[in-house]
Amino acid sequence: MIQWTIRKIINGMGRVYVILDSFLKNEGGPILGLDIDDDFDNMSRKQLCQYVEAKFGWEDGEFWSLHSTSKIRVCCQIARNNKFKVKKND
């Protein structure tokens, strides 16, 4: 029961976060030293999730509906599986 309650609270907070985030102006530019392409810089949170879904052949809304920590886990696993190495800009 406690897990169900916690999940419902997190889900509600997530919805509030998404609404508030939609009003923020993206500052653009590098993130953690990684240059971000202009098309990604100009996409909304929803559009970015749709891009990921299309890129990996996932159903519409499948990535979008994941909780934030699950999205991070997926990205970490993809990075590990692909042995990605990111070089910081000087």
ABEGO torsion letter per residue (X at the ends): XAAAAAAAAAAAAAAAAAAAAAABBBAEEBBGGBBBBAAAAABBAAAAAAAAAAAAGBBBGAAAABBAAAAAAAAAAAAAAAGBBBBBBX
